[in-house]
Amino acid sequence: MNNLNYVTLTPDEAENEFDVISVVEIKTSGEIDYSDEKPKANVKNIHESIVPEGEVNIYRISNHEIDIEKAVKIGLGVLENKQTKERVLFNSLRAVETGSTKIVRDTEIMRLTIYYQLAFPDYDDPAFNQFLDEAANYEGINNVILTKDNAIIKDLDLVMNWKKGLGGNVVSFKVYKK
């Protein structure tokens, strides 16, 4: 993740320098829609991604346009710098997660790794690959992402199969016998 870096912001810095641009709509059926548009005042059950209280880690990926829908499905939020319009990621589920600081930090790293792997399919993280190989049916991933619609799991499975040569990236050559 050479082009990923992070900065920790104080609550004042986060509020004064950035706008939340990712939203989640929770329908009465329990279904979730994702959008990169600001919520309208007259629409119910649309919520900005939650910026955690206290210090916030923001993550920049240089030379990459953030996929807001994918980020939100994973449990990340998107902030936009008020001056430069640069978009950054943050762990929007940290505001509601409980447990030790290490567990919360580990889930944040897992969400970023999932997003990064989907954004850059050729990226190779041996520890993440091993984790996925050991976690039957990606159960470990389901425990840290926001959506339960399996779209993220399917996308991740496609990327991992492609990396293993199980997708359409293997070219077969005809063998001629003498």
Rosetta blueprint (number, residue, H / E / L):
1 M L
2 N L
3 N L
4 L E
5 N E
6 Y E
7 V E
8 T E
9 L E
10 T L
11 P H
12 D H
13 E H
14 A H
15 E H
16 N H
17 E H
18 F E
19 D E
20 V E
21 I L
22 S L
23 V E
24 V E
25 E E
26 I E
27 K L
28 T L
29 S L
30 G L
31 E L
32 I E
33 D E
34 Y E
35 S E
36 D L
37 E L
38 K L
39 P L
40 K L
41 A L
42 N L
43 V L
44 K L
45 N L
46 I E
47 H E
48 E E
49 S L
50 I L
51 V L
52 P L
53 E L
54 G L
55 E L
56 V E
57 N E
58 I E
59 Y E
60 R E
61 I E
62 S L
63 N L
64 H L
65 E L
66 I L
67 D L
68 I H
69 E H
70 K H
71 A H
72 V H
73 K H
74 I H
75 G L
76 L E
77 G E
78 V E
79 L E
80 E E
81 N E
82 K L
83 Q L
84 T L
85 K L
86 E L
87 R E
88 V E
89 L E
90 F E
91 N E
92 S H
93 L H
94 R H
95 A H
96 V L
97 E L
98 T L
99 G L
100 S L
101 T H
102 K H
103 I H
104 V H
105 R H
106 D H
107 T H
108 E H
109 I H
110 M H
111 R H
112 L H
113 T H
114 I H
115 Y H
116 Y H
117 Q H
118 L H
119 A H
120 F L
121 P L
122 D L
123 Y L
124 D L
125 D L
126 P H
127 A H
128 F H
129 N H
130 Q H
131 F H
132 L H
133 D H
134 E H
135 A L
136 A H
137 N H
138 Y H
139 E H
140 G H
141 I H
142 N H
143 N L
144 V L
145 I L
146 L L
147 T L
148 K L
149 D L
150 N L
151 A H
152 I H
153 I H
154 K H
155 D H
156 L H
157 D H
158 L H
159 V H
160 M H
161 N H
162 W H
163 K H
164 K L
165 G L
166 L L
167 G L
168 G L
169 N L
170 V L
171 V L
172 S L
173 F L
174 K L
175 V L
176 Y L
177 K L
178 K L
